[in-house]
Amino acid sequence: MKDILDRIEQKLAVLTPDSVELIDDSDKHAGHEGAKGGGGHFQLIIVSPQFEGKSSQARHRLIHGALGDMLEREIHALSIKAYTPDEI
């Protein structure tokens, strides 16, 4: 799972984040239908100046765009908290 976390962070680099915290909650979902296909469950806390002036939905769209096809295979569930530097 470490390489998936590394890939997520690499893909999120396009958002020039000040910080990224990823928590792998996959073990809490053992036996869950999505876990059977190999997709992980993650929590993401990300701080980026690119979120300035954007709604929560727009921030999520930026993150989803950065992660691309990982959301179809490696990531089954992603809880997102996205902040600007001023919101921290």
PDB file as gemmi writes it, atoms N, CA and C in Angstrom:
CRYST1    1.000    1.000    1.000  90.00  90.00  90.00 P 1                      
ATOM      1  N   MET A   1       0.832  -1.203   0.000  1.00  0.00           N  
ATOM      2  CA  MET A   1       0.000   0.000   0.000  1.00  0.00           C  
ATOM      3  C   MET A   1       0.873   1.263   0.000  1.00  0.00           C  
ATOM      4  N   LYS A   2       2.113   1.127   0.449  1.00  0.00           N  
ATOM      5  CA  LYS A   2       3.025   2.274   0.506  1.00  0.00           C  
ATOM      6  C   LYS A   2       3.212   2.898  -0.873  1.00  0.00           C  
ATOM      7  N   ASP A   3       3.324   2.068  -1.920  1.00  0.00           N  
ATOM      8  CA  ASP A   3       3.523   2.641  -3.259  1.00  0.00           C  
ATOM      9  C   ASP A   3       2.281   3.393  -3.745  1.00  0.00           C  
ATOM     10  N   ILE A   4       1.094   2.959  -3.320  1.00  0.00           N  
ATOM     11  CA  ILE A   4      -0.126   3.690  -3.679  1.00  0.00           C  
ATOM     12  C   ILE A   4      -0.137   5.054  -2.992  1.00  0.00           C  
ATOM     13  N   LEU A   5       0.224   5.096  -1.726  1.00  0.00           N  
ATOM     14  CA  LEU A   5       0.290   6.373  -1.005  1.00  0.00           C  
ATOM     15  C   LEU A   5       1.302   7.296  -1.673  1.00  0.00           C  
ATOM     16  N   ASP A   6       2.447   6.752  -2.077  1.00  0.00           N  
ATOM     17  CA  ASP A   6       3.463   7.553  -2.765  1.00  0.00           C  
ATOM     18  C   ASP A   6       2.932   8.086  -4.093  1.00  0.00           C  
ATOM     19  N   ARG A   7       2.221   7.254  -4.853  1.00  0.00           N  
ATOM     20  CA  ARG A   7       1.659   7.679  -6.137  1.00  0.00           C  
ATOM     21  C   ARG A   7       0.610   8.776  -5.942  1.00  0.00           C  
ATOM     22  N   ILE A   8      -0.208   8.633  -4.909  1.00  0.00           N  
ATOM     23  CA  ILE A   8      -1.213   9.665  -4.617  1.00  0.00           C  
ATOM     24  C   ILE A   8      -0.503  11.001  -4.367  1.00  0.00           C  
ATOM     25  N   GLU A   9       0.519  10.979  -3.524  1.00  0.00           N  
ATOM     26  CA  GLU A   9       1.252  12.216  -3.217  1.00  0.00           C  
ATOM     27  C   GLU A   9       1.913  12.797  -4.455  1.00  0.00           C  
ATOM     28  N   GLN A  10       2.470  11.939  -5.309  1.00  0.00           N  
ATOM     29  CA  GLN A  10       3.098  12.414  -6.540  1.00  0.00           C  
ATOM     30  C   GLN A  10       2.073  13.096  -7.444  1.00  0.00           C  
ATOM     31  N   LYS A  11       0.904  12.495  -7.580  1.00  0.00           N  
ATOM     32  CA  LYS A  11      -0.123  13.072  -8.440  1.00  0.00           C  
ATOM     33  C   LYS A  11      -0.664  14.385  -7.871  1.00  0.00           C  
ATOM     34  N   LEU A  12      -0.749  14.478  -6.546  1.00  0.00           N  
ATOM     35  CA  LEU A  12      -1.252  15.703  -5.921  1.00  0.00           C  
ATOM     36  C   LEU A  12      -0.249  16.848  -5.992  1.00  0.00           C  
ATOM     37  N   ALA A  13       0.996  16.554  -6.350  1.00  0.00           N  
ATOM     38  CA  ALA A  13       2.031  17.586  -6.444  1.00  0.00           C  
ATOM     39  C   ALA A  13       1.664  18.678  -7.449  1.00  0.00           C  
ATOM     40  N   VAL A  14       0.827  18.359  -8.442  1.00  0.00           N  
ATOM     41  CA  VAL A  14       0.412  19.374  -9.423  1.00  0.00           C  
ATOM     42  C   VAL A  14      -0.382  20.495  -8.762  1.00  0.00           C  
ATOM     43  N   LEU A  15      -0.894  20.253  -7.567  1.00  0.00           N  
ATOM     44  CA  LEU A  15      -1.657  21.269  -6.834  1.00  0.00           C  
ATOM     45  C   LEU A  15      -0.753  22.130  -5.946  1.00  0.00           C  
ATOM     46  N   THR A  16       0.539  21.935  -6.043  1.00  0.00           N  
ATOM     47  CA  THR A  16       1.552  22.641  -5.238  1.00  0.00           C  
ATOM     48  C   THR A  16       1.128  22.767  -3.767  1.00  0.00           C  
ATOM     49  N   PRO A  17       0.864  21.638  -3.132  1.00  0.00           N  
ATOM     50  CA  PRO A  17       0.382  21.697  -1.750  1.00  0.00           C  
ATOM     51  C   PRO A  17       1.469  22.144  -0.768  1.00  0.00           C  
ATOM     52  N   ASP A  18       1.039  22.880   0.245  1.00  0.00           N  
ATOM     53  CA  ASP A  18       1.924  23.201   1.358  1.00  0.00           C  
ATOM     54  C   ASP A  18       2.084  21.977   2.244  1.00  0.00           C  
ATOM     55  N   SER A  19       1.020  21.188   2.337  1.00  0.00           N  
ATOM     56  CA  SER A  19       1.095  19.942   3.111  1.00  0.00           C  
ATOM     57  C   SER A  19       0.054  18.953   2.604  1.00  0.00           C  
ATOM     58  N   VAL A  20       0.406  17.676   2.761  1.00  0.00           N  
ATOM     59  CA  VAL A  20      -0.479  16.573   2.405  1.00  0.00           C  
ATOM     60  C   VAL A  20      -0.386  15.549   3.523  1.00  0.00           C  
ATOM     61  N   GLU A  21      -1.531  15.183   4.077  1.00  0.00           N  
ATOM     62  CA  GLU A  21      -1.579  14.103   5.058  1.00  0.00           C  
ATOM     63  C   GLU A  21      -2.525  13.038   4.516  1.00  0.00           C  
ATOM     64  N   LEU A  22      -1.994  11.840   4.354  1.00  0.00           N  
ATOM     65  CA  LEU A  22      -2.776  10.714   3.855  1.00  0.00           C  
ATOM     66  C   LEU A  22      -2.855   9.653   4.934  1.00  0.00           C  
ATOM     67  N   ILE A  23      -4.055   9.178   5.184  1.00  0.00           N  
ATOM     68  CA  ILE A  23      -4.261   8.123   6.174  1.00  0.00           C  
ATOM     69  C   ILE A  23      -4.918   6.954   5.464  1.00  0.00           C  
ATOM     70  N   ASP A  24      -4.296   5.796   5.565  1.00  0.00           N  
ATOM     71  CA  ASP A  24      -4.816   4.584   4.945  1.00  0.00           C  
ATOM     72  C   ASP A  24      -5.743   3.891   5.942  1.00  0.00           C  
ATOM     73  N   ASP A  25      -7.033   3.889   5.635  1.00  0.00           N  
ATOM     74  CA  ASP A  25      -8.033   3.252   6.490  1.00  0.00           C  
ATOM     75  C   ASP A  25      -8.506   1.921   5.918  1.00  0.00           C  
ATOM     76  N   SER A  26      -7.777   1.382   4.962  1.00  0.00           N  
ATOM     77  CA  SER A  26      -8.211   0.179   4.262  1.00  0.00           C  
ATOM     78  C   SER A  26      -8.461  -0.997   5.194  1.00  0.00           C  
ATOM     79  N   ASP A  27      -7.629  -1.131   6.229  1.00  0.00           N  
ATOM     80  CA  ASP A  27      -7.786  -2.265   7.145  1.00  0.00           C  
ATOM     81  C   ASP A  27      -9.108  -2.217   7.912  1.00  0.00           C  
ATOM     82  N   LYS A  28      -9.684  -1.044   8.049  1.00  0.00           N  
ATOM     83  CA  LYS A  28     -10.967  -0.906   8.741  1.00  0.00           C  
ATOM     84  C   LYS A  28     -12.134  -1.364   7.873  1.00  0.00           C  
ATOM     85  N   HIS A  29     -11.854  -1.608   6.596  1.00  0.00           N  
ATOM     86  CA  HIS A  29     -12.918  -1.952   5.646  1.00  0.00           C  
ATOM     87  C   HIS A  29     -12.741  -3.342   5.056  1.00  0.00           C  
ATOM     88  N   ALA A  30     -11.994  -4.180   5.750  1.00  0.00           N  
ATOM     89  CA  ALA A  30     -11.791  -5.549   5.274  1.00  0.00           C  
ATOM     90  C   ALA A  30     -13.148  -6.228   5.122  1.00  0.00           C  
ATOM     91  N   GLY A  31     -13.333  -6.900   3.992  1.00  0.00           N  
ATOM     92  CA  GLY A  31     -14.596  -7.572   3.727  1.00  0.00           C  
ATOM     93  C   GLY A  31     -15.623  -6.693   3.038  1.00  0.00           C  
ATOM     94  N   HIS A  32     -15.384  -5.390   3.022  1.00  0.00           N  
ATOM     95  CA  HIS A  32     -16.264  -4.444   2.335  1.00  0.00           C  
ATOM     96  C   HIS A  32     -16.192  -4.722   0.834  1.00  0.00           C  
ATOM     97  N   GLU A  33     -17.284  -4.560   0.135  1.00  0.00           N  
ATOM     98  CA  GLU A  33     -17.352  -4.884  -1.296  1.00  0.00           C  
ATOM     99  C   GLU A  33     -16.246  -4.201  -2.099  1.00  0.00           C  
ATOM    100  N   GLY A  34     -16.009  -2.918  -1.843  1.00  0.00           N  
ATOM    101  CA  GLY A  34     -14.968  -2.197  -2.571  1.00  0.00           C  
ATOM    102  C   GLY A  34     -13.576  -2.697  -2.271  1.00  0.00           C  
ATOM    103  N   ALA A  35     -13.372  -3.170  -1.047  1.00  0.00           N  
ATOM    104  CA  ALA A  35     -12.054  -3.676  -0.664  1.00  0.00           C  
ATOM    105  C   ALA A  35     -11.734  -4.975  -1.389  1.00  0.00           C  
ATOM    106  N   LYS A  36     -12.758  -5.726  -1.777  1.00  0.00           N  
ATOM    107  CA  LYS A  36     -12.533  -6.986  -2.486  1.00  0.00           C  
ATOM    108  C   LYS A  36     -11.847  -6.770  -3.824  1.00  0.00           C  
ATOM    109  N   GLY A  37     -12.112  -5.638  -4.452  1.00  0.00           N  
ATOM    110  CA  GLY A  37     -11.500  -5.328  -5.738  1.00  0.00           C  
ATOM    111  C   GLY A  37     -10.114  -4.727  -5.616  1.00  0.00           C  
ATOM    112  N   GLY A  38      -9.629  -4.569  -4.393  1.00  0.00           N  
ATOM    113  CA  GLY A  38      -8.291  -4.053  -4.176  1.00  0.00           C  
ATOM    114  C   GLY A  38      -8.208  -2.558  -3.966  1.00  0.00           C  
ATOM    115  N   GLY A  39      -9.314  -1.851  -4.119  1.00  0.00           N  
ATOM    116  CA  GLY A  39      -9.299  -0.410  -3.915  1.00  0.00           C  
ATOM    117  C   GLY A  39      -9.210  -0.057  -2.444  1.00  0.00           C  
ATOM    118  N   GLY A  40      -8.347   0.907  -2.119  1.00  0.00           N  
ATOM    119  CA  GLY A  40      -8.150   1.295  -0.731  1.00  0.00           C  
ATOM    120  C   GLY A  40      -9.091   2.399  -0.283  1.00  0.00           C  
ATOM    121  N   HIS A  41      -9.176   2.549   1.030  1.00  0.00           N  
ATOM    122  CA  HIS A  41      -9.962   3.605   1.665  1.00  0.00           C  
ATOM    123  C   HIS A  41      -8.973   4.577   2.314  1.00  0.00           C  
ATOM    124  N   PHE A  42      -9.061   5.848   1.969  1.00  0.00           N  
ATOM    125  CA  PHE A  42      -8.090   6.824   2.439  1.00  0.00           C  
ATOM    126  C   PHE A  42      -8.764   8.089   2.936  1.00  0.00           C  
ATOM    127  N   GLN A  43      -8.072   8.753   3.860  1.00  0.00           N  
ATOM    128  CA  GLN A  43      -8.438  10.096   4.291  1.00  0.00           C  
ATOM    129  C   GLN A  43      -7.346  11.025   3.788  1.00  0.00           C  
ATOM    130  N   LEU A  44      -7.719  12.165   3.238  1.00  0.00           N  
ATOM    131  CA  LEU A  44      -6.762  13.133   2.724  1.00  0.00           C  
ATOM    132  C   LEU A  44      -7.020  14.483   3.369  1.00  0.00           C  
ATOM    133  N   ILE A  45      -5.966  15.057   3.908  1.00  0.00           N  
ATOM    134  CA  ILE A  45      -5.999  16.437   4.390  1.00  0.00           C  
ATOM    135  C   ILE A  45      -4.922  17.158   3.589  1.00  0.00           C  
ATOM    136  N   ILE A  46      -5.335  18.147   2.808  1.00  0.00           N  
ATOM    137  CA  ILE A  46      -4.417  18.831   1.908  1.00  0.00           C  
ATOM    138  C   ILE A  46      -4.584  20.336   2.036  1.00  0.00           C  
ATOM    139  N   VAL A  47      -3.456  21.041   2.032  1.00  0.00           N  
ATOM    140  CA  VAL A  47      -3.444  22.499   2.113  1.00  0.00           C  
ATOM    141  C   VAL A  47      -2.731  23.012   0.866  1.00  0.00           C  
ATOM    142  N   SER A  48      -3.419  23.854   0.099  1.00  0.00           N  
ATOM    143  CA  SER A  48      -2.823  24.380  -1.130  1.00  0.00           C  
ATOM    144  C   SER A  48      -3.322  25.787  -1.411  1.00  0.00           C  
ATOM    145  N   PRO A  49      -2.423  26.658  -1.840  1.00  0.00           N  
ATOM    146  CA  PRO A  49      -2.863  28.000  -2.234  1.00  0.00           C  
ATOM    147  C   PRO A  49      -3.764  27.965  -3.475  1.00  0.00           C  
ATOM    148  N   GLN A  50      -3.737  26.889  -4.240  1.00  0.00           N  
ATOM    149  CA  GLN A  50      -4.590  26.781  -5.430  1.00  0.00           C  
ATOM    150  C   GLN A  50      -6.078  26.679  -5.082  1.00  0.00           C  
ATOM    151  N   PHE A  51      -6.396  26.437  -3.815  1.00  0.00           N  
ATOM    152  CA  PHE A  51      -7.793  26.345  -3.401  1.00  0.00           C  
ATOM    153  C   PHE A  51      -8.391  27.712  -3.078  1.00  0.00           C  
ATOM    154  N   GLU A  52      -7.559  28.748  -3.068  1.00  0.00           N  
ATOM    155  CA  GLU A  52      -8.017  30.095  -2.734  1.00  0.00           C  
ATOM    156  C   GLU A  52      -9.163  30.520  -3.643  1.00  0.00           C  
ATOM    157  N   GLY A  53     -10.261  30.959  -3.039  1.00  0.00           N  
ATOM    158  CA  GLY A  53     -11.403  31.457  -3.787  1.00  0.00           C  
ATOM    159  C   GLY A  53     -12.262  30.375  -4.429  1.00  0.00           C  
ATOM    160  N   LYS A  54     -11.970  29.106  -4.125  1.00  0.00           N  
ATOM    161  CA  LYS A  54     -12.725  28.001  -4.725  1.00  0.00           C  
ATOM    162  C   LYS A  54     -13.647  27.364  -3.689  1.00  0.00           C  
ATOM    163  N   SER A  55     -14.804  26.942  -4.158  1.00  0.00           N  
ATOM    164  CA  SER A  55     -15.747  26.252  -3.283  1.00  0.00           C  
ATOM    165  C   SER A  55     -15.200  24.871  -2.925  1.00  0.00           C  
ATOM    166  N   SER A  56     -15.827  24.248  -1.963  1.00  0.00           N  
ATOM    167  CA  SER A  56     -15.446  22.885  -1.570  1.00  0.00           C  
ATOM    168  C   SER A  56     -15.554  21.927  -2.755  1.00  0.00           C  
ATOM    169  N   GLN A  57     -16.622  22.063  -3.523  1.00  0.00           N  
ATOM    170  CA  GLN A  57     -16.822  21.196  -4.686  1.00  0.00           C  
ATOM    171  C   GLN A  57     -15.728  21.402  -5.731  1.00  0.00           C  
ATOM    172  N   ALA A  58     -15.344  22.646  -5.962  1.00  0.00           N  
ATOM    173  CA  ALA A  58     -14.287  22.941  -6.926  1.00  0.00           C  
ATOM    174  C   ALA A  58     -12.949  22.375  -6.457  1.00  0.00           C  
ATOM    175  N   ARG A  59     -12.698  22.453  -5.166  1.00  0.00           N  
ATOM    176  CA  ARG A  59     -11.464  21.883  -4.609  1.00  0.00           C  
ATOM    177  C   ARG A  59     -11.443  20.375  -4.816  1.00  0.00           C  
ATOM    178  N   HIS A  60     -12.571  19.732  -4.564  1.00  0.00           N  
ATOM    179  CA  HIS A  60     -12.663  18.282  -4.748  1.00  0.00           C  
ATOM    180  C   HIS A  60     -12.456  17.912  -6.218  1.00  0.00           C  
ATOM    181  N   ARG A  61     -13.013  18.723  -7.117  1.00  0.00           N  
ATOM    182  CA  ARG A  61     -12.822  18.456  -8.559  1.00  0.00           C  
ATOM    183  C   ARG A  61     -11.346  18.548  -8.938  1.00  0.00           C  
ATOM    184  N   LEU A  62     -10.633  19.522  -8.380  1.00  0.00           N  
ATOM    185  CA  LEU A  62      -9.192  19.640  -8.652  1.00  0.00           C  
ATOM    186  C   LEU A  62      -8.453  18.391  -8.180  1.00  0.00           C  
ATOM    187  N   ILE A  63      -8.800  17.923  -6.999  1.00  0.00           N  
ATOM    188  CA  ILE A  63      -8.152  16.737  -6.435  1.00  0.00           C  
ATOM    189  C   ILE A  63      -8.486  15.509  -7.270  1.00  0.00           C  
ATOM    190  N   HIS A  64      -9.741  15.345  -7.619  1.00  0.00           N  
ATOM    191  CA  HIS A  64     -10.144  14.201  -8.452  1.00  0.00           C  
ATOM    192  C   HIS A  64      -9.444  14.248  -9.805  1.00  0.00           C  
ATOM    193  N   GLY A  65      -9.324  15.441 -10.374  1.00  0.00           N  
ATOM    194  CA  GLY A  65      -8.626  15.584 -11.645  1.00  0.00           C  
ATOM    195  C   GLY A  65      -7.165  15.198 -11.541  1.00  0.00           C  
ATOM    196  N   ALA A  66      -6.536  15.562 -10.437  1.00  0.00           N  
ATOM    197  CA  ALA A  66      -5.126  15.225 -10.237  1.00  0.00           C  
ATOM    198  C   ALA A  66      -4.933  13.719 -10.077  1.00  0.00           C  
ATOM    199  N   LEU A  67      -5.865  13.068  -9.398  1.00  0.00           N  
ATOM    200  CA  LEU A  67      -5.718  11.632  -9.138  1.00  0.00           C  
ATOM    201  C   LEU A  67      -6.130  10.770 -10.328  1.00  0.00           C  
ATOM    202  N   GLY A  68      -6.976  11.319 -11.185  1.00  0.00           N  
ATOM    203  CA  GLY A  68      -7.334  10.632 -12.428  1.00  0.00           C  
ATOM    204  C   GLY A  68      -7.786   9.200 -12.250  1.00  0.00           C  
ATOM    205  N   ASP A  69      -7.176   8.308 -13.020  1.00  0.00           N  
ATOM    206  CA  ASP A  69      -7.612   6.911 -13.063  1.00  0.00           C  
ATOM    207  C   ASP A  69      -7.348   6.137 -11.778  1.00  0.00           C  
ATOM    208  N   MET A  70      -6.595   6.713 -10.837  1.00  0.00           N  
ATOM    209  CA  MET A  70      -6.401   6.031  -9.555  1.00  0.00           C  
ATOM    210  C   MET A  70      -7.745   5.864  -8.839  1.00  0.00           C  
ATOM    211  N   LEU A  71      -8.675   6.781  -9.100  1.00  0.00           N  
ATOM    212  CA  LEU A  71      -9.989   6.719  -8.465  1.00  0.00           C  
ATOM    213  C   LEU A  71     -10.824   5.562  -9.005  1.00  0.00           C  
ATOM    214  N   GLU A  72     -10.418   5.010 -10.125  1.00  0.00           N  
ATOM    215  CA  GLU A  72     -11.143   3.880 -10.705  1.00  0.00           C  
ATOM    216  C   GLU A  72     -10.602   2.537 -10.233  1.00  0.00           C  
ATOM    217  N   ARG A  73      -9.337   2.512  -9.812  1.00  0.00           N  
ATOM    218  CA  ARG A  73      -8.716   1.232  -9.466  1.00  0.00           C  
ATOM    219  C   ARG A  73      -8.152   1.184  -8.042  1.00  0.00           C  
ATOM    220  N   GLU A  74      -7.155   2.003  -7.780  1.00  0.00           N  
ATOM    221  CA  GLU A  74      -6.448   1.915  -6.498  1.00  0.00           C  
ATOM    222  C   GLU A  74      -7.187   2.549  -5.328  1.00  0.00           C  
ATOM    223  N   ILE A  75      -8.052   3.507  -5.621  1.00  0.00           N  
ATOM    224  CA  ILE A  75      -8.772   4.216  -4.555  1.00  0.00           C  
ATOM    225  C   ILE A  75     -10.259   3.895  -4.669  1.00  0.00           C  
ATOM    226  N   HIS A  76     -10.794   3.241  -3.653  1.00  0.00           N  
ATOM    227  CA  HIS A  76     -12.231   2.954  -3.629  1.00  0.00           C  
ATOM    228  C   HIS A  76     -12.984   4.081  -2.928  1.00  0.00           C  
ATOM    229  N   ALA A  77     -12.410   4.606  -1.846  1.00  0.00           N  
ATOM    230  CA  ALA A  77     -13.067   5.670  -1.086  1.00  0.00           C  
ATOM    231  C   ALA A  77     -12.019   6.680  -0.638  1.00  0.00           C  
ATOM    232  N   LEU A  78     -12.373   7.959  -0.769  1.00  0.00           N  
ATOM    233  CA  LEU A  78     -11.449   9.026  -0.394  1.00  0.00           C  
ATOM    234  C   LEU A  78     -12.222  10.119   0.331  1.00  0.00           C  
ATOM    235  N   SER A  79     -11.891  10.295   1.604  1.00  0.00           N  
ATOM    236  CA  SER A  79     -12.453  11.383   2.396  1.00  0.00           C  
ATOM    237  C   SER A  79     -11.502  12.571   2.256  1.00  0.00           C  
ATOM    238  N   ILE A  80     -12.026  13.725   1.858  1.00  0.00           N  
ATOM    239  CA  ILE A  80     -11.172  14.876   1.554  1.00  0.00           C  
ATOM    240  C   ILE A  80     -11.486  16.049   2.470  1.00  0.00           C  
ATOM    241  N   LYS A  81     -10.419  16.619   3.027  1.00  0.00           N  
ATOM    242  CA  LYS A  81     -10.475  17.917   3.701  1.00  0.00           C  
ATOM    243  C   LYS A  81      -9.433  18.777   3.005  1.00  0.00           C  
ATOM    244  N   ALA A  82      -9.899  19.809   2.291  1.00  0.00           N  
ATOM    245  CA  ALA A  82      -9.028  20.644   1.483  1.00  0.00           C  
ATOM    246  C   ALA A  82      -9.099  22.088   1.973  1.00  0.00           C  
ATOM    247  N   TYR A  83      -7.929  22.648   2.293  1.00  0.00           N  
ATOM    248  CA  TYR A  83      -7.859  23.980   2.875  1.00  0.00           C  
ATOM    249  C   TYR A  83      -6.875  24.880   2.107  1.00  0.00           C  
ATOM    250  N   THR A  84      -7.081  26.174   2.237  1.00  0.00           N  
ATOM    251  CA  THR A  84      -6.065  27.135   1.802  1.00  0.00           C  
ATOM    252  C   THR A  84      -5.126  27.346   2.982  1.00  0.00           C  
ATOM    253  N   PRO A  85      -3.934  27.885   2.746  1.00  0.00           N  
ATOM    254  CA  PRO A  85      -3.026  28.161   3.877  1.00  0.00           C  
ATOM    255  C   PRO A  85      -3.651  29.079   4.927  1.00  0.00           C  
ATOM    256  N   ASP A  86      -4.484  30.023   4.514  1.00  0.00           N  
ATOM    257  CA  ASP A  86      -5.108  30.953   5.456  1.00  0.00           C  
ATOM    258  C   ASP A  86      -6.179  30.289   6.319  1.00  0.00           C  
ATOM    259  N   GLU A  87      -6.671  29.144   5.897  1.00  0.00           N  
ATOM    260  CA  GLU A  87      -7.731  28.457   6.657  1.00  0.00           C  
ATOM    261  C   GLU A  87      -7.174  27.551   7.757  1.00  0.00           C  
ATOM    262  N   ILE A  88      -5.901  27.406   7.789  1.00  0.00           N  
ATOM    263  CA  ILE A  88      -5.290  26.528   8.799  1.00  0.00           C  
ATOM    264  C   ILE A  88      -4.929  27.311  10.042  1.00  0.00           C  
TER     265      ILE A  88                                                      
END                                                                             
